């Protein structure tokens, strides 16, 4: 007889093992529909799965019971594995609860109050205004202007960033053969570059006497006031944001392109499809999952834009580049805590609605 009973027990394993321990069951075992058995174990190779209900004899009742009870014990030991898993997850959950979940719930509660900077020391003595705070935020001229500016960022910045990222991904996937890893790293470098250092360089480059206007002067052109003109300032902020986010789009699109089988393109080429036709009819439809992901990520990124306008123009000139996130930040600075919290949740609601709208539109795209 073998020293080990090879068996994989089905859904009735625990009751089966308990029955064997009490001696209630005979020594002839009946496998479950998922069963697999080598009950005799006479040194031969493992047998294939047996049909449900087929009986297998077991020699040595006490030994068989011990083995089966040990198997049941391993299932009971899964509770220890679950406890160990929760132990590893506990630090993240603690940080998430303390710094994200609980503050978000507190902000939601206080967005329905008239809390100001004077109420920080006595937060439980504030008065509930319910929807009055949201009404004041939605009727605030500064908030509406910042919302309009954020919409411009999204409408112009998201398609521009996605288009450049897709072009770079196509070039890295098929066009560029030599030093592909170097180009990939170079295009992704702005994503990991410190935004403060990058903003300082852009401020210097786009001043009236900076390198950009000096280059335009060499071409006989008069450089504009990139950061002082309201119409040009918003374009400068979009350029910096695009430069910073295009690497993320490139990496995601490149992953989607590399997941497309080469056989698809070879079959289309044999059928006489041109490169443009293959791109429109094959590449774009097969890139739909990556496009959905990139579109949602970029929309959320531009909706929450803060670093670029704050570091480049402080939201100016004339609040031309002030985003919703920057308006919320200023409200905290002015002591309008309830209004800032309400504005944050209005921004969250808009992000959720835009995400749902994008998913529905892209789902309908074939």
RAQUI-V676069 format. One record per residue. RES is the residue in three letters. PSI is psi as a letter, one per 40 degrees, with the letter a starting at -180 (999 if undefined). OMEGA is omega in radians with two decimals (none if undefined). D_CENTER is the distance of its C-alpha to the mean C-alpha in Angstrom with 1 decimal. Layout:
BEGIN
RES	PSI	OMEGA	D_CENTER
RES	PSI	OMEGA	D_CENTER
END
This chain:
BEGIN
UNK	i	3.14	55.4
UNK	i	3.09	52.0
UNK	e	-3.08	50.7
UNK	h	3.09	47.4
UNK	h	-3.12	46.6
UNK	h	3.09	43.6
UNK	i	3.03	42.1
UNK	h	-3.01	38.7
UNK	i	-3.14	39.2
UNK	a	-3.04	37.8
UNK	d	-3.13	36.9
UNK	f	-3.00	40.4
UNK	d	-3.02	40.4
UNK	d	3.12	40.9
UNK	d	3.12	43.7
UNK	d	-3.14	45.3
UNK	d	3.12	45.3
UNK	d	3.11	46.7
UNK	d	3.09	49.5
UNK	d	-3.13	50.4
UNK	d	3.14	50.6
UNK	e	-3.09	53.1
UNK	e	-3.12	55.0
UNK	d	-3.06	54.5
UNK	i	3.07	53.3
UNK	i	-3.10	55.5
UNK	e	3.06	54.8
UNK	h	-3.01	53.8
UNK	i	3.06	50.0
UNK	h	-3.08	48.4
UNK	i	3.05	44.9
UNK	i	3.14	42.1
UNK	d	3.11	40.5
UNK	e	-2.95	37.8
UNK	i	3.07	40.5
UNK	h	-3.04	41.5
UNK	i	2.94	44.6
UNK	g	-2.94	46.9
UNK	d	-3.07	49.2
UNK	d	3.03	52.3
UNK	g	-3.09	50.7
UNK	f	3.11	53.8
UNK	e	-3.14	52.2
UNK	i	-3.11	51.1
UNK	i	3.14	47.6
UNK	h	-3.12	45.1
UNK	i	3.10	46.0
UNK	i	3.12	43.7
UNK	h	-3.11	42.1
UNK	i	3.11	45.0
UNK	i	3.13	45.4
UNK	h	3.09	44.8
UNK	e	-3.13	48.0
UNK	i	-3.02	49.6
UNK	i	3.13	51.5
UNK	h	-3.13	51.4
UNK	i	3.14	54.1
UNK	h	3.07	53.4
UNK	i	3.10	56.1
UNK	g	-3.01	56.3
UNK	d	-3.07	55.2
UNK	d	-3.14	54.6
UNK	d	3.11	52.5
UNK	d	3.13	50.4
UNK	d	3.12	49.8
UNK	d	-3.13	48.7
UNK	d	-3.12	46.2
UNK	d	3.09	44.8
UNK	d	3.08	44.6
UNK	d	3.10	42.8
UNK	d	3.10	40.2
UNK	d	3.13	39.9
UNK	d	3.09	39.5
UNK	d	3.10	36.5
UNK	d	3.08	34.8
UNK	d	3.11	35.8
UNK	e	3.11	34.3
UNK	d	3.09	30.9
UNK	d	3.06	30.9
UNK	d	3.09	31.2
UNK	d	3.09	28.2
UNK	d	3.12	26.2
UNK	d	3.11	27.5
UNK	d	3.11	26.6
UNK	d	3.10	23.0
UNK	d	3.11	22.8
UNK	d	3.11	24.6
UNK	d	-3.12	22.0
UNK	d	-3.03	19.2
UNK	d	3.13	21.4
UNK	d	3.11	20.7
UNK	d	-3.14	17.0
UNK	d	3.13	18.0
UNK	d	3.13	20.7
UNK	d	3.14	18.7
UNK	d	-3.13	16.1
UNK	d	-3.03	19.1
UNK	d	-3.00	21.2
UNK	e	-3.12	18.9
UNK	c	-3.01	16.3
UNK	d	-3.11	17.6
UNK	d	3.07	21.2
UNK	d	3.12	21.1
UNK	d	3.10	19.0
UNK	d	3.11	21.7
UNK	d	3.11	24.5
UNK	d	3.11	23.3
UNK	d	-3.14	23.3
UNK	d	-3.06	26.8
UNK	e	3.04	28.2
UNK	e	3.09	26.9
UNK	e	-3.12	29.7
UNK	a	3.07	32.3
UNK	f	-3.03	34.2
UNK	h	3.06	33.0
UNK	a	-3.10	34.0
UNK	d	3.13	34.4
UNK	e	-3.10	37.7
UNK	e	-3.10	36.2
UNK	d	-3.12	34.0
UNK	e	3.12	36.9
UNK	g	-3.02	37.6
UNK	e	-3.11	34.3
UNK	e	-3.14	36.0
UNK	e	3.14	38.6
UNK	i	3.13	36.6
UNK	h	3.10	37.4
UNK	h	3.09	35.2
UNK	e	3.12	35.1
UNK	b	-3.04	32.6
UNK	e	-3.13	31.4
UNK	d	3.14	33.7
UNK	d	3.10	31.1
UNK	d	3.11	28.6
UNK	d	3.12	31.6
UNK	d	3.12	32.6
UNK	d	-3.09	29.1
UNK	e	3.08	28.9
UNK	e	3.13	32.5
UNK	h	-3.09	32.0
UNK	d	3.13	32.8
UNK	d	3.12	30.6
UNK	d	-3.13	27.5
UNK	d	3.11	28.2
UNK	d	3.10	28.8
UNK	d	3.08	25.5
UNK	d	3.08	23.8
UNK	d	3.12	25.6
UNK	d	3.10	24.7
UNK	d	3.07	21.0
UNK	d	3.08	21.5
UNK	d	3.08	23.3
UNK	d	-3.08	20.5
UNK	d	-3.05	18.1
UNK	d	-3.12	20.9
UNK	d	-3.00	21.9
UNK	d	-3.07	19.1
UNK	d	3.11	16.3
UNK	d	-3.14	18.8
UNK	d	-3.13	20.4
UNK	d	3.14	17.3
UNK	d	-3.13	16.3
UNK	d	3.13	19.9
UNK	d	3.11	20.5
UNK	d	3.12	17.5
UNK	d	3.12	18.8
UNK	d	3.12	22.3
UNK	d	3.13	21.5
UNK	d	3.10	19.7
UNK	d	3.13	22.7
UNK	d	-3.14	25.0
UNK	d	-3.08	23.5
UNK	d	-3.05	23.4
UNK	d	-3.02	27.0
UNK	d	-3.08	28.8
UNK	h	-3.12	28.7
UNK	d	-3.08	30.4
UNK	i	3.09	31.6
UNK	f	-3.10	29.5
UNK	d	-3.13	26.2
UNK	d	3.13	24.5
UNK	d	3.12	26.0
UNK	d	3.14	24.8
UNK	d	3.11	21.3
UNK	d	-3.13	21.4
UNK	d	3.13	23.1
UNK	d	-3.13	20.7
UNK	e	-3.07	17.7
UNK	d	3.13	19.9
UNK	d	-3.12	19.2
UNK	d	-3.09	15.5
UNK	e	3.11	17.0
UNK	i	3.10	20.1
UNK	h	-3.04	21.1
UNK	d	3.13	20.7
UNK	d	3.11	24.0
UNK	d	3.12	25.9
UNK	d	-3.13	24.5
UNK	d	3.10	25.4
UNK	d	3.12	28.9
UNK	d	3.13	29.4
UNK	d	3.09	28.4
UNK	d	3.12	30.7
UNK	d	-3.08	33.5
UNK	d	-3.03	32.9
UNK	e	3.00	33.0
UNK	i	-3.10	35.9
UNK	d	3.14	39.1
UNK	f	-3.12	40.7
UNK	i	-3.10	37.6
UNK	d	-3.11	37.1
UNK	d	3.12	35.5
UNK	d	3.07	38.5
UNK	d	3.09	40.9
UNK	d	3.10	39.6
UNK	d	3.09	40.1
UNK	d	3.08	43.5
UNK	d	3.11	44.4
UNK	e	-3.14	43.7
UNK	e	-3.13	46.0
UNK	i	3.11	43.2
UNK	h	-3.11	42.9
UNK	i	3.14	39.5
UNK	i	3.04	38.1
UNK	g	-2.97	37.1
UNK	d	-3.05	33.4
UNK	e	-3.12	32.5
UNK	d	3.11	35.5
UNK	h	-3.11	35.5
UNK	d	-3.12	33.2
UNK	d	-3.14	32.6
UNK	d	-3.08	31.9
UNK	d	-3.12	29.8
UNK	d	3.06	27.0
UNK	d	3.11	27.0
UNK	d	3.11	27.0
UNK	d	3.11	23.9
UNK	d	3.11	22.1
UNK	d	3.12	23.4
UNK	d	3.14	22.1
UNK	d	3.10	18.6
UNK	d	3.11	18.7
UNK	d	-3.10	20.1
UNK	d	-3.02	17.3
UNK	e	-3.04	14.3
UNK	d	3.12	16.1
UNK	d	3.10	15.5
UNK	d	3.10	11.7
UNK	d	-3.12	12.7
UNK	d	-3.10	15.5
UNK	d	-3.13	13.8
UNK	d	3.09	11.5
UNK	d	3.13	14.6
UNK	d	3.07	16.8
UNK	d	3.09	15.0
UNK	d	3.12	15.6
UNK	d	-3.12	19.1
UNK	e	3.09	20.0
UNK	e	3.13	19.2
UNK	h	-3.12	21.8
UNK	i	3.10	25.2
UNK	d	-3.13	28.0
UNK	d	-3.14	30.5
UNK	d	3.14	29.1
UNK	d	3.13	30.0
UNK	d	3.11	33.3
UNK	d	3.12	34.3
UNK	d	3.11	33.6
UNK	d	3.10	35.6
UNK	d	3.12	38.4
UNK	e	3.07	38.5
UNK	e	3.13	38.9
UNK	h	3.12	35.6
UNK	i	3.14	35.1
UNK	d	3.13	32.1
UNK	d	3.12	31.2
UNK	d	3.09	31.6
UNK	d	3.13	29.5
UNK	d	-3.10	26.7
UNK	d	-3.00	27.0
UNK	e	-3.07	27.7
UNK	d	-3.05	25.8
UNK	d	-3.11	23.1
UNK	d	3.09	21.5
UNK	d	-3.14	21.5
UNK	e	3.08	20.2
UNK	e	-3.08	17.3
UNK	d	3.11	16.3
UNK	d	3.11	13.1
UNK	d	3.13	12.0
UNK	d	3.10	13.3
UNK	d	-3.13	11.5
UNK	d	-3.11	8.0
UNK	d	-3.12	9.5
UNK	d	-3.14	11.4
UNK	d	-3.13	8.9
UNK	d	-3.13	7.0
UNK	d	3.09	10.6
UNK	d	3.10	12.0
UNK	d	-3.14	10.1
UNK	d	-3.14	11.0
UNK	d	3.09	14.5
UNK	d	-3.13	14.9
UNK	e	-3.07	14.4
UNK	h	-3.12	16.5
UNK	d	-3.01	18.9
UNK	d	-3.02	19.7
UNK	d	3.12	21.2
UNK	d	-3.13	23.6
UNK	d	-3.09	24.5
UNK	d	-3.10	25.4
UNK	d	-2.96	27.1
UNK	e	-3.06	29.0
UNK	f	-3.12	28.4
UNK	e	-3.13	27.6
UNK	a	-0.12	30.9
UNK	i	3.14	33.3
UNK	f	3.12	34.3
UNK	f	-3.10	30.7
UNK	d	-3.11	29.8
UNK	e	-3.12	26.5
UNK	h	3.12	25.7
UNK	i	3.11	22.2
UNK	d	3.12	21.5
UNK	d	3.10	19.7
UNK	d	3.09	22.9
UNK	d	3.10	25.1
UNK	d	3.11	23.6
UNK	d	3.14	24.2
UNK	d	3.11	27.7
UNK	d	3.03	28.5
UNK	d	3.14	27.7
UNK	d	3.13	30.1
UNK	e	3.12	32.7
UNK	e	3.12	32.7
UNK	g	-2.99	31.4
UNK	d	-3.13	29.0
UNK	d	3.12	28.9
UNK	d	3.11	28.3
UNK	d	3.12	25.4
UNK	d	3.10	23.8
UNK	d	3.09	24.6
UNK	d	3.10	23.2
UNK	d	-3.13	19.8
UNK	d	3.01	19.7
UNK	d	3.10	20.9
UNK	d	3.10	18.0
UNK	d	3.13	15.6
UNK	d	3.13	17.5
UNK	d	3.11	17.5
UNK	d	3.13	13.7
UNK	d	-3.14	13.6
UNK	d	3.11	16.5
UNK	d	3.11	15.3
UNK	d	3.12	12.2
UNK	d	3.13	14.7
UNK	d	3.12	17.1
UNK	d	-3.13	15.0
UNK	d	3.14	14.2
UNK	d	-3.14	17.9
UNK	d	-3.12	19.2
UNK	d	3.07	17.3
UNK	d	3.11	18.3
UNK	e	3.13	21.8
UNK	h	3.13	21.7
UNK	999	none	23.5
END
